Structure formats: C-alpha cells, structure tokens
Amino acid sequence: MENAILEMQQNLRDGFFVAFVSANKDHYFPVTKSDDIAFLNDNRISIHRKNGWTSIINLDLIVEICIMRELS
C-alpha cells in the first residue's frame, strides 16, 4: 500500500490532492504533492506540510483513499 499511496501523490496534477476519507465520510485528510509522507508502521502515517504542520493518521480509521479536486 505504501508504494501505491506514494505513486498517487507523485502523479497528482495541479488542483488535485489525495484524500484519506474517515469512516463518517464527512471528514478527510488531504495530502498535496508538496507534502512529505512518512510511513511510521503498518497502520500509521505521518504527513508533514510545508507550512510546518504535521498530522498522524491511523489507517485503521480510513475507509477510502482517493484523488479529489480542490474547490476554488
């Protein structure tokens, strides 16, 4: 799964992002092409954004990983 996620991120076009969608479907964690992803273990990833923010996501709580278009 690690390679698939990294490939999705590398192939993003302008205006799109990778979304890690949570179980309630109303919330997702966006990952842009410029964000750094680190795989901490089999079920947790760290996303470090260029603005200095870091998020840790538990993949056990994610029901879908997809590419979404940014709203302007």
N, CA, C and O atoms as a GROMACS GRO file, in nm:
protein
  288
    1MET      N    1   0.083  -0.118   0.000
    1MET     CA    2   0.000   0.000   0.000
    1MET      C    3   0.088   0.125   0.000
    1MET      O    4   0.050   0.227  -0.059
    2GLU      N    5   0.201   0.118   0.064
    2GLU     CA    6   0.291   0.234   0.072
    2GLU      C    7   0.328   0.285  -0.067
    2GLU      O    8   0.321   0.405  -0.093
    3ASN      N    9   0.366   0.194  -0.155
    3ASN     CA   10   0.405   0.235  -0.291
    3ASN      C   11   0.288   0.294  -0.369
    3ASN      O   12   0.306   0.390  -0.444
    4ALA      N   13   0.170   0.238  -0.350
    4ALA     CA   14   0.052   0.290  -0.420
    4ALA      C   15   0.018   0.432  -0.377
    4ALA      O   16  -0.015   0.516  -0.460
    5ILE      N   17   0.027   0.459  -0.246
    5ILE     CA   18  -0.002   0.593  -0.195
    5ILE      C   19   0.101   0.693  -0.246
    5ILE      O   20   0.065   0.803  -0.289
    6LEU      N   21   0.228   0.656  -0.242
    6LEU     CA   22   0.332   0.746  -0.290
    6LEU      C   23   0.319   0.772  -0.440
    6LEU      O   24   0.343   0.884  -0.486
    7GLU      N   25   0.281   0.670  -0.515
    7GLU     CA   26   0.262   0.687  -0.659
    7GLU      C   27   0.143   0.780  -0.688
    7GLU      O   28   0.150   0.864  -0.778
    8MET      N   29   0.034   0.764  -0.612
    8MET     CA   30  -0.080   0.854  -0.628
    8MET      C   31  -0.038   0.998  -0.604
    8MET      O   32  -0.075   1.088  -0.679
    9GLN      N   33   0.041   1.021  -0.499
    9GLN     CA   34   0.084   1.157  -0.465
    9GLN      C   35   0.176   1.213  -0.573
    9GLN      O   36   0.160   1.329  -0.612
   10GLN      N   37   0.270   1.134  -0.623
   10GLN     CA   38   0.365   1.182  -0.723
   10GLN      C   39   0.297   1.216  -0.856
   10GLN      O   40   0.344   1.303  -0.929
   11ASN      N   41   0.188   1.147  -0.887
   11ASN     CA   42   0.121   1.168  -1.015
   11ASN      C   43   0.009   1.271  -1.011
   11ASN      O   44  -0.066   1.284  -1.107
   12LEU      N   45  -0.003   1.344  -0.900
   12LEU     CA   46  -0.108   1.445  -0.890
   12LEU      C   47  -0.087   1.559  -0.989
   12LEU      O   48   0.025   1.604  -1.012
   13ARG      N   49  -0.198   1.605  -1.047
   13ARG     CA   50  -0.194   1.724  -1.132
   13ARG      C   51  -0.233   1.844  -1.047
   13ARG      O   52  -0.286   1.828  -0.937
   14ASP      N   53  -0.208   1.963  -1.099
   14ASP     CA   54  -0.246   2.085  -1.027
   14ASP      C   55  -0.396   2.084  -1.000
   14ASP      O   56  -0.476   2.047  -1.085
   15GLY      N   57  -0.432   2.125  -0.878
   15GLY     CA   58  -0.572   2.133  -0.841
   15GLY      C   59  -0.630   2.006  -0.782
   15GLY      O   60  -0.749   2.000  -0.752
   16PHE      N   61  -0.547   1.903  -0.764
   16PHE     CA   62  -0.594   1.775  -0.710
   16PHE      C   63  -0.513   1.740  -0.585
   16PHE      O   64  -0.402   1.789  -0.566
   17PHE      N   65  -0.569   1.654  -0.501
   17PHE     CA   66  -0.499   1.606  -0.382
   17PHE      C   67  -0.545   1.463  -0.351
   17PHE      O   68  -0.651   1.420  -0.396
   18VAL      N   69  -0.464   1.392  -0.274
   18VAL     CA   70  -0.501   1.259  -0.225
   18VAL      C   71  -0.581   1.279  -0.097
   18VAL      O   72  -0.538   1.353  -0.008
   19ALA      N   73  -0.695   1.214  -0.087
   19ALA     CA   74  -0.780   1.228   0.031
   19ALA      C   75  -0.787   1.094   0.105
   19ALA      O   76  -0.818   0.991   0.046
   20PHE      N   77  -0.758   1.099   0.234
   20PHE     CA   78  -0.776   0.985   0.322
   20PHE      C   79  -0.911   1.008   0.392
   20PHE      O   80  -0.922   1.092   0.480
   21VAL      N   81  -1.012   0.932   0.350
   21VAL     CA   82  -1.150   0.955   0.395
   21VAL      C   83  -1.178   0.871   0.520
   21VAL      O   84  -1.154   0.751   0.522
   22SER      N   85  -1.229   0.938   0.625
   22SER     CA   86  -1.259   0.869   0.750
   22SER      C   87  -1.393   0.797   0.741
   22SER      O   88  -1.467   0.813   0.644
   23ALA      N   89  -1.424   0.717   0.842
   23ALA     CA   90  -1.544   0.633   0.841
   23ALA      C   91  -1.673   0.713   0.832
   23ALA      O   92  -1.771   0.664   0.776
   24ASN      N   93  -1.677   0.836   0.886
   24ASN     CA   94  -1.802   0.911   0.881
   24ASN      C   95  -1.823   0.984   0.748
   24ASN      O   96  -1.925   1.050   0.730
   25LYS      N   97  -1.728   0.973   0.656
   25LYS     CA   98  -1.736   1.029   0.520
   25LYS      C   99  -1.746   1.181   0.513
   25LYS      O  100  -1.736   1.238   0.405
   26ASP      N  101  -1.766   1.247   0.626
   26ASP     CA  102  -1.774   1.393   0.627
   26ASP      C  103  -1.638   1.456   0.648
   26ASP      O  104  -1.622   1.578   0.633
   27HIS      N  105  -1.540   1.377   0.683
   27HIS     CA  106  -1.408   1.430   0.713
   27HIS      C  107  -1.302   1.353   0.634
   27HIS      O  108  -1.308   1.231   0.623
   28TYR      N  109  -1.208   1.427   0.580
   28TYR     CA  110  -1.097   1.363   0.511
   28TYR      C  111  -0.969   1.440   0.540
   28TYR      O  112  -0.973   1.558   0.576
   29PHE      N  113  -0.857   1.373   0.523
   29PHE     CA  114  -0.726   1.433   0.542
   29PHE      C  115  -0.664   1.452   0.404
   29PHE      O  116  -0.631   1.353   0.338
   30PRO      N  117  -0.645   1.576   0.358
   30PRO     CA  118  -0.588   1.598   0.225
   30PRO      C  119  -0.436   1.591   0.227
   30PRO      O  120  -0.372   1.633   0.323
   31VAL      N  121  -0.380   1.537   0.121
   31VAL     CA  122  -0.235   1.531   0.103
   31VAL      C  123  -0.204   1.585  -0.036
   31VAL      O  124  -0.251   1.531  -0.136
   32THR      N  125  -0.126   1.692  -0.041
   32THR     CA  126  -0.090   1.752  -0.170
   32THR      C  127   0.044   1.696  -0.218
   32THR      O  128   0.111   1.621  -0.147
   33LYS      N  129   0.079   1.733  -0.338
   33LYS     CA  130   0.204   1.685  -0.396
   33LYS      C  131   0.326   1.733  -0.318
   33LYS      O  132   0.428   1.664  -0.317
   34SER      N  133   0.317   1.849  -0.254
   34SER     CA  134   0.432   1.905  -0.183
   34SER      C  135   0.445   1.855  -0.039
   34SER      O  136   0.544   1.886   0.027
   35ASP      N  137   0.347   1.780   0.012
   35ASP     CA  138   0.353   1.727   0.148
   35ASP      C  139   0.449   1.608   0.154
   35ASP      O  140   0.465   1.534   0.057
   36ASP      N  141   0.513   1.591   0.270
   36ASP     CA  142   0.601   1.477   0.292
   36ASP      C  143   0.526   1.369   0.370
   36ASP      O  144   0.468   1.396   0.475
   37ILE      N  145   0.527   1.246   0.317
   37ILE     CA  146   0.459   1.135   0.382
   37ILE      C  147   0.566   1.040   0.437
   37ILE      O  148   0.660   1.003   0.367
   38ALA      N  149   0.550   1.001   0.564
   38ALA     CA  150   0.638   0.901   0.625
   38ALA      C  151   0.550   0.790   0.680
   38ALA      O  152   0.450   0.816   0.748
   39PHE      N  153   0.586   0.667   0.650
   39PHE     CA  154   0.511   0.551   0.698
   39PHE      C  155   0.574   0.507   0.829
   39PHE      O  156   0.685   0.454   0.831
   40LEU      N  157   0.501   0.529   0.940
   40LEU     CA  158   0.554   0.501   1.073
   40LEU      C  159   0.551   0.352   1.106
   40LEU      O  160   0.645   0.299   1.165
   41ASN      N  161   0.444   0.285   1.067
   41ASN     CA  162   0.432   0.140   1.079
   41ASN      C  163   0.321   0.095   0.984
   41ASN      O  164   0.282   0.170   0.895
   42ASP      N  165   0.270  -0.026   1.002
   42ASP     CA  166   0.170  -0.078   0.908
   42ASP      C  167   0.039  -0.003   0.907
   42ASP      O  168  -0.034  -0.007   0.808
   43ASN      N  169   0.006   0.066   1.016
   43ASN     CA  170  -0.124   0.132   1.020
   43ASN      C  171  -0.120   0.280   1.054
   43ASN      O  172  -0.225   0.339   1.080
   44ARG      N  173  -0.002   0.342   1.056
   44ARG     CA  174   0.006   0.486   1.084
   44ARG      C  175   0.100   0.555   0.986
   44ARG      O  176   0.207   0.503   0.954
   45ILE      N  177   0.057   0.673   0.940
   45ILE     CA  178   0.144   0.755   0.855
   45ILE      C  179   0.152   0.895   0.914
   45ILE      O  180   0.062   0.940   0.986
   46SER      N  181   0.260   0.962   0.883
   46SER     CA  182   0.282   1.100   0.925
   46SER      C  183   0.284   1.186   0.799
   46SER      O  184   0.352   1.153   0.702
   47ILE      N  185   0.210   1.296   0.803
   47ILE     CA  186   0.207   1.390   0.691
   47ILE      C  187   0.263   1.522   0.741
   47ILE      O  188   0.207   1.584   0.832
   48HIS      N  189   0.374   1.564   0.682
   48HIS     CA  190   0.436   1.691   0.720
   48HIS      C  191   0.412   1.789   0.606
   48HIS      O  192   0.452   1.766   0.492
   49ARG      N  193   0.346   1.899   0.639
   49ARG     CA  194   0.313   2.001   0.539
   49ARG      C  195   0.421   2.108   0.536
   49ARG      O  196   0.493   2.128   0.634
   50LYS      N  197   0.431   2.174   0.426
   50LYS     CA  198   0.534   2.279   0.408
   50LYS      C  199   0.515   2.397   0.503
   50LYS      O  200   0.610   2.471   0.528
   51ASN      N  201   0.392   2.415   0.556
   51ASN     CA  202   0.367   2.525   0.649
   51ASN      C  203   0.409   2.490   0.792
   51ASN      O  204   0.392   2.571   0.883
   52GLY      N  205   0.463   2.369   0.812
   52GLY     CA  206   0.511   2.329   0.943
   52GLY      C  207   0.420   2.235   1.020
   52GLY      O  208   0.463   2.177   1.119
   53TRP      N  209   0.295   2.219   0.977
   53TRP     CA  210   0.202   2.131   1.046
   53TRP      C  211   0.234   1.985   1.016
   53TRP      O  212   0.272   1.951   0.905
   54THR      N  213   0.217   1.901   1.116
   54THR     CA  214   0.234   1.757   1.099
   54THR      C  215   0.109   1.687   1.151
   54THR      O  216   0.059   1.719   1.259
   55SER      N  217   0.060   1.592   1.073
   55SER     CA  218  -0.057   1.513   1.112
   55SER      C  219  -0.018   1.366   1.112
   55SER      O  220   0.058   1.321   1.027
   56ILE      N  221  -0.070   1.292   1.209
   56ILE     CA  222  -0.050   1.148   1.212
   56ILE      C  223  -0.187   1.084   1.191
   56ILE      O  224  -0.283   1.115   1.261
   57ILE      N  225  -0.194   0.994   1.094
   57ILE     CA  226  -0.321   0.931   1.057
   57ILE      C  227  -0.314   0.782   1.088
   57ILE      O  228  -0.219   0.714   1.050
   58ASN      N  229  -0.415   0.734   1.158
   58ASN     CA  230  -0.430   0.592   1.183
   58ASN      C  231  -0.508   0.533   1.066
   58ASN      O  232  -0.627   0.562   1.051
   59LEU      N  233  -0.444   0.452   0.985
   59LEU     CA  234  -0.509   0.398   0.865
   59LEU      C  235  -0.622   0.301   0.898
   59LEU      O  236  -0.704   0.271   0.811
   60ASP      N  237  -0.628   0.251   1.022
   60ASP     CA  238  -0.739   0.164   1.061
   60ASP      C  239  -0.871   0.239   1.061
   60ASP      O  240  -0.978   0.178   1.052
   61LEU      N  241  -0.866   0.373   1.071
   61LEU     CA  242  -0.987   0.455   1.073
   61LEU      C  243  -1.022   0.512   0.936
   61LEU      O  244  -1.120   0.587   0.923
   62ILE      N  245  -0.944   0.478   0.836
   62ILE     CA  246  -0.965   0.528   0.700
   62ILE      C  247  -1.038   0.423   0.619
   62ILE      O  248  -0.999   0.306   0.616
   63VAL      N  249  -1.146   0.464   0.552
   63VAL     CA  250  -1.226   0.369   0.474
   63VAL      C  251  -1.200   0.382   0.323
   63VAL      O  252  -1.237   0.292   0.247
   64GLU      N  253  -1.138   0.492   0.281
   64GLU     CA  254  -1.114   0.513   0.138
   64GLU      C  255  -0.996   0.606   0.119
   64GLU      O  256  -0.977   0.702   0.194
   65ILE      N  257  -0.917   0.577   0.017
   65ILE     CA  258  -0.809   0.666  -0.025
   65ILE      C  259  -0.835   0.697  -0.172
   65ILE      O  260  -0.837   0.605  -0.254
   66CYS      N  261  -0.854   0.824  -0.205
   66CYS     CA  262  -0.890   0.861  -0.341
   66CYS      C  263  -0.828   0.995  -0.379
   66CYS      O  264  -0.770   1.063  -0.295
   67ILE      N  265  -0.841   1.031  -0.505
   67ILE     CA  266  -0.794   1.160  -0.552
   67ILE      C  267  -0.916   1.250  -0.568
   67ILE      O  268  -1.015   1.213  -0.629
   68MET      N  269  -0.905   1.370  -0.511
   68MET     CA  270  -1.016   1.467  -0.517
   68MET      C  271  -0.966   1.597  -0.579
   68MET      O  272  -0.846   1.626  -0.579
   69ARG      N  273  -1.059   1.673  -0.632
   69ARG     CA  274  -1.029   1.804  -0.690
   69ARG      C  275  -1.046   1.912  -0.584
   69ARG      O  276  -1.144   1.910  -0.508
   70GLU      N  277  -0.952   2.005  -0.580
   70GLU     CA  278  -0.963   2.117  -0.487
   70GLU      C  279  -1.078   2.208  -0.529
   70GLU      O  280  -1.099   2.231  -0.648
   71LEU      N  281  -1.151   2.258  -0.432
   71LEU     CA  282  -1.257   2.354  -0.459
   71LEU      C  283  -1.198   2.493  -0.464
   71LEU      O  284  -1.117   2.529  -0.378
   72SER      N  285  -1.236   2.571  -0.562
   72SER     CA  286  -1.181   2.707  -0.571
   72SER      C  287  -1.277   2.810  -0.522
   72SER      O  288  -1.246   2.929  -0.523
   0.00000   0.00000   0.00000
